[in-house]
């Protein structure tokens, strides 16, 4: 773990000495970071958030208050996890086996949620593993994601469905006047091309 001058961990946080915390990161009140978790540089873990054993987070991630990031989740650089988000890890959850005995760690295999670079998960959304959220996608608040989300997609609802596209600024894209396959970011002017349900950013 980096020296105390490199990271901010408040006294009430519970951070395993076996966790790896990147320089410039902050872990706030009552948060828990489990053993072998790996946080990149300049990450923020909010009040009461939980980062499970072996979770891997890239640089510049934000995990807001009371979010639950269960192992073996993988977060790319710049991922935003909103307040009270849940990333699950058990496809068929049970407290007991079919014979009535209590389940142990050996009775199930965790599966994870993968969130790629720059994607955002809105407040109280749930991502049901195993799913992958593509780069720069946005999951609306309260959505329940049960299948993979394409890059740049805006999804909402229960279960979540794509309702539009977003650019790297997070703003919903609008159709270009001259082409129904071309989308434009109102914030940056960036242009994107839609092909067979996927979106690609045009290079200048």
N, C-alpha and C positions, 0 to 999 in steps of 0.2 A: 504494500500500500504506500502511496506517496507520503512525504512528510506532511505534518499538520499545516505547514505554511502553504502547501500546494492545494489543499482541499479544505472545505468547510463542512464539518460534521458536528451538529449540535449535540449537547449532552444527552438529550432524551432519545436520540436515534440509536438503533441497534444495528451496528454494522459488523459483520464477521471479520475477524482479522485475516481470514483467508480470501476475502473479496479483494478485487483489484479495482481501485478507484482512480480515474484519470485526473491529471492536474487540472485545477480550475473548477472542479466539480463541487456541488453543494448538496448536502443531504440534510433535510429539515426535520422538525420535531416529530417524534414517534414513528418515523419511517423505519422500515426494516430491510436490510440488504443481506441476503444469505451468503453462505460460504460458496466460494468459487464463482460468484457473479463477477462479471467484467464490465465496468463502465468506462466509456471513453473519456476524452477530455471535455471539460466545460459542460458536463451534464448537470441537470437539476432534478432531484427527487423530492417531491413535495411532502407535506405533512401527512403522516399516516399511510403513505404508499408502501407497497410490498414488492420487492424484487427477489424472485425466487432463486434457488440454488442453480448455479451455472448459467443463468441468463446472461446473454451477451448484448451490450448496447454500444452503438457507435459513438462518435463525437457529437457534441451539441444537441443531445436529446433532452426533452423535457417530459417528465412524468409528473402529472399534477396530483393534487391532494387525493388520497384514498384510492388511487388506482391500484389494481392488483395485476402484476405481471408475473404469471406463473411459468416455471421452467417447463420445457426448454425453449422459451421464446427467444427470437433473434430480431434485434432492432438495428436498422442501418443508421447512417449518419443523419442527423437533423430530424429525427422522428418526434412527433408531438403526440403524447398520450394525455387525453383530457381527464378532468376530475371523475373519479369513480368508474373509470373504464375497467373492464375485466378481460384479460386474455386467458382463456381456459387452457387446460392441458389433459383432459380426460374425455374421450369420445363417448364412452358408455359408463358414466359414473355410478358407483354403488358403494355404500358403506360396508356391506357384507357380501360374501360369496353366496352362490346358490344353495350351499349346504348350511347357511346360517352363520358360518364363522366370519369373524371380522377380517376385512381385507387388510393386507399389509402392503408394504412397498413392492414386494415381489409378486403381487397378484395382479398388477396392471402395468402398462408401459406408457409413460407420459408422451404425449404428442404436442407439438408446439405451434405457435403462431409466428409467422415470419412477416416483418414489416420492412419494406424497402425504403431507400433514401427519400427523405423529405415528406413522407406521408403523414397524415394527421388523422387521429381517431377522436371523434367528438365525445363530449361528456356523457357518461353512463352508457356508452355503446358497449356491446359484448362481441368479441370475436371468438367463435367456437372452433377450436383446433380440430384437425389441422387445416389451416387456411394461410394463404399468402396475400398480403395487401401490397399492390404494386407501387412503384416509385411515384411520389407526388400525388397519390390518390388521397381523397378525403372521405371519411366515413362520418355521416351526419350523427348528431347527438341522438342517443337512444336507439340507434340501429342495432340489429342483430345480424352479424355476418356469418353465413354458414357455407359460403363458397368463395373461391378466389376472386379478388378484385383487380381488374386491370390497372396498369399505370395510368395516371391522370383521371381516373374515373371518380365521379361523385356518386356515392351510393347512400340510400336512405331506406328506412322502413324495416318491417319485421315479416319475413326475412328481408335483408337488404337487397335492393335492386338498383341498377344504375339509372340515375335520373338526369345525368348530364356529364360534362367534362369540366375539369379545373386545370389551370395552368400552374406553373411553379410558384406564382405569387399567391395561390390559394383562391383566386377569384374565379367564379364560373366563366367559362369561355362562351363566346357568341359566334354564330355562323358568319363566315365571310360573305359579303354581298355577291361575289362573283363565282362562288363555288360551294356546293352543299357538302363537300368533303373536307373543306378547310375551315378551321376554327381559329379565332383570334382572342388573345388575352386583352381585356379592356385596360388592365393596369400597366402592362409592359409593352404591348404591341406585338408580343411573340406570336408566331403562327404555328399551327399544328395541323397535321393531316390525319384523317380518319380512314382506315382501311380494314374492312372485315372485322369491325368491333374492337379494334385497337387504335391507339392514338400515338403519333410520333411527332416530336418537336422538329420543326424545320430548322436546318442549319443555315447560317448566313454566309 
